[in-house]
Amino acid sequence: MFWWTSVFLFMMAGLALAQDGGAADAVNPSLATYAGIAALTTMLIGAGKKLFGDKVKGKEPLLAIGIPILLGVAAKLTHISFDSTDWVSHVVALALAGIGSGIIHDKLVNPLLKGTDPKN
């Protein structure tokens, strides 16, 4: 688990620092950064599991990839952010943010929702 968490943290730090906002935007769960989209995706998947239970159960990997792509494309089309990023790089970064949010959800949020220790 430590290895996956380290990979996620370095990936999110790289995505956050590669943007114009710098490191301060990395903690902002908004549509303005890739790290924010990953954090928002993790929150949405966790909320979906709590609210809809069996309808979401087992679909987390698909949701972890789909939600950031939908949010990121909407943010780019509405000019909220990512105007200077080309589409191919944008979609690839969104997919990576989705993979990262899926890892965080599986390794941190799921154990917390189940009441177990995330370290195991």
N, C-alpha and C positions, 0 to 999 in steps of 0.2 A: 504494500500500500504506500509506503514511503516513497518508492520510486515513482509511482503514478502521480502522487501529490506533488512531488518535486517537478516533474515534467509539466504538470498543469500550471504551477506557480510561475515557472520560467516562461512558459508560453504566454500566459496572461500578462506578465510583466513586459515581455517583448512587444506584444500587441499594444499595450498601453503606452509604452515609451515611443513606439513608432508613429504615434499620432501627434498632432500638433499640440494637444493639451498637456503633454508631459505626464509625469508620474502622479500628479495630484488627481487626475481624472480616473485613475485605476480603481478607486474606492467608490466611485459614483455609479450606482446601479441605474443608469439611464440609457437611452438609445444613442447617446453621443459617443460612446466608446465600445470597442469589442468586449472589453472586460465587463462593462456595465450590462451589455446584452447577455453575456454568459451568466452573470449574477442574476439578472432578471429571469432568464430561462430556468435556472435552478429553482428560484422562488416559485415560478409558475408551475413547474412540474410537481414540486412538493405540495403546493396548494391544490393542484388538480387531484393528486392522490388522496388528500384529506377529504376533498369535497365529493369526488366522483368515484373513489375507491376502485371497484372492479372494472369499471369502464376504462380506466387509465392503466391499471396494473398489467404489466407485460409489454406496454407500448412506450415505455420510457426512452429507449434508444431512438426510436423514430421521432418522438417528440423533442428529444435533445438536439437532433439535427434540424428538424423542421421549424421549430419555433424561432431559433436565432436567424435562420434564413428569411423567414417571413418578416420578423421585426426589422432586420437589417435592410431588406429590400424596401420596406415601407419607409424607413428612415431616410434612405437615399432618394427615393422617388418624391418624398415630400420636402426634401432639402433640409431636414432636421440636422443631418450631419453626413459625413463621408462624401462630400461633393468633390474633393480633390482625389479620391480613390477611384481607380478604374474598376469596372464591373467584375472582371475575372479575379483580380486580387481581393476584391470585396467579398465575393461569394466564397472563395477559398478560406479567407479569414473567418467568415461566419461559420463555415463548416468546422473549422478548428475550435472556434469558441463553443460550438455545440458539443463537440467531443469533450472538451474540457468541462463543460457544465454537466454532461452526463457522468463523467468520472466523479466530480464533486457530489453529485446527487447520489450515486451508488455507494461511494465510500464514506460520505459524511452525513448527508441528510437522511438516507434510509436507516442507518443505525440509530440516529437520534429519534426518528419517528417510531422506531420499534422499541426504543428504550434500552438499547444495548450500547456497549462501549465502542466508539468508532475506531479505536486502536486495533481491535481484533479483526 
